[in-house]
Amino acid sequence: MSGTDPRFRRVVVPGVRWLRFPRRLEREYRDYHCREAVTAFRVNAFYILLLYVLLITGIYALAPEAVRGRWLGTYIWVGVIVLVAGCMAQLRPLDRYFPLYAGIGSFLAVTLSMAIPGFLYGPAETQLAHVSVIYALVIVYAMVGLRFTHAVMACWGGGVLGWMLAEGFGAGIDWQIAHRTYTGISLLGMFLCYTAEVRDRLLFFNQRQLYRQQQRTQALADRLHRLSREDSLTSLANRRFFDEALEREWRRCKREKKPLAVMLVDVDHFKDYNDHYGHLKGDECLQALATELRRYGRRGGDLVARFGGEEFVLLYPGVEEAEAMQLASRVCRAVRMLGMPHKPNPRVGEVTISVGAAVMVPGERNCAEQLLEAADRALYQAKTAGRDTWKLYSPPPPVRLVSDTAKPDD
Ligand SMILES: Nc1nc2c(ncn2[C@@H]2O[C@H](COP(=O)(O)OP(=O)(O)OP(=O)(O)O)[C@@H](O)[C@H]2O)c(=O)[nH]1
């Protein structure tokens, strides 16, 4: 499959074969490996202890009477090393020292296992003792979780020291056997440890790529989500977001039997502003107004949005008519106080706005659209009243139909 389909071509990851990534990645990998290895060792230590108990009881049963005590007295220290390392692995503050204590423990265990045959005389006992060397090497290479270089250092270093101790203080090592146990298993262990680390590095690299890709996708999704709700010029909520919020707040106010207020804000003579100062300055003016208006929508549920063009809209759940009038007046004044020059504005020569406000208590006989229409009518009234002002929508008085033919006395 990998030969034909380009999608399945093997990814060449730099540094995997040489067990060394580029510097920053290597640091990340080592941290990752340390975390994973110590987590696995918390459990593996029990299996290693179990194997040790199996080994020690087996050899003890088979060893000749004469060396049993001496053998056990020395080999028991390997068990102590495993126990101490296992206990240290349970202490999380020591996690980052795992390569150190597991490396030293492995080194000492191999040293002891290698030296012991030299202290035991007689070919039969020596062969038996070499079994523990095999165990030690397999466990260090395959179960402790050291990186390849550390495992090699522990196993070869421990082997050489054990051999030197056996030569110096014991009867030496029978290399006929040692080559078939120590050397052979070391080479096999190195091969297994190397291939395991290559696979582990590839897994780490792929996981990291996947994680980064997920992060990028998430960031993009967040951005798209924000753009779908936000007006790009002013960063206020856009019309779509406002429409959704209006429906939501309408339903909420209906449930809670509260009023809902809407204010439509329109910049006065903005076409003339654009014609006089240019479209870019017009944009800046809208941004400045958006910043000012944002200050009037800070309570939970309040919303300030760009309605479209030079129109803004403010939504206030739970606001009664009296408060809506106060707010409309304050907004008008606040924009006037900005003092942004607007020469073609015949009234004051500064940027002003007109505001149309409407308040309704949502019920069965009205709807959100009617509220917006009412605010729009109020805005129209503000415009026709000379601009730079606000109006609150009040429904027209009921029209009384008087028949032409009807007489007062009727
Ligand atoms: N710079 C800029 N101008 C915009 C933007 N959106 C709409 N406009 C302009 O706003 C102006 C609105 O003009 P009109 O609807 O005629 O209203 P007006 O001139 O403000 O007059 P009144 O509302 O009656 O006071 C148009 O010239 C639009 O081109 C925008 O995003 N940036």
The ligand as a Gaussian input file, in Angstrom:
#p B3LYP/6-31G(d) Opt

LIG

0 1
 N      -17.323000      55.099000       6.191000
 C      -18.370000      54.288000       6.203000
 N      -19.549000      54.720000       5.774000
 C      -20.591000      53.881000       5.803000
 C      -20.490000      52.594000       6.285000
 N      -21.719000      52.006000       6.213000
 C      -22.553000      52.934000       5.678000
 N      -21.899000      54.091000       5.447000
 C      -22.385000      55.325000       4.889000
 O      -23.325000      55.912000       5.720000
 C      -24.089000      56.771000       4.941000
 C      -25.522000      56.740000       5.382000
 O      -26.193000      57.730000       4.688000
 P      -27.754000      57.985000       4.797000
 O      -28.451000      56.676000       5.006000
 O      -28.148000      58.787000       3.622000
 O      -27.962000      58.796000       6.116000
 P      -27.284000      60.095000       6.658000
 O      -26.431000      60.785000       5.656000
 O      -26.584000      59.730000       7.923000
 O      -28.503000      61.036000       6.988000
 P      -29.475000      60.911000       8.192000
 O      -29.399000      59.536000       8.725000
 O      -30.804000      61.235000       7.651000
 O      -29.005000      61.917000       9.181000
 C      -23.941000      56.353000       3.468000
 O      -23.195000      57.334000       2.792000
 C      -23.101000      55.093000       3.577000
 O      -22.175000      54.973000       2.506000
 C      -19.216000      52.158000       6.713000
 O      -19.019000      51.018000       7.141000
 N      -18.194000      53.013000       6.679000

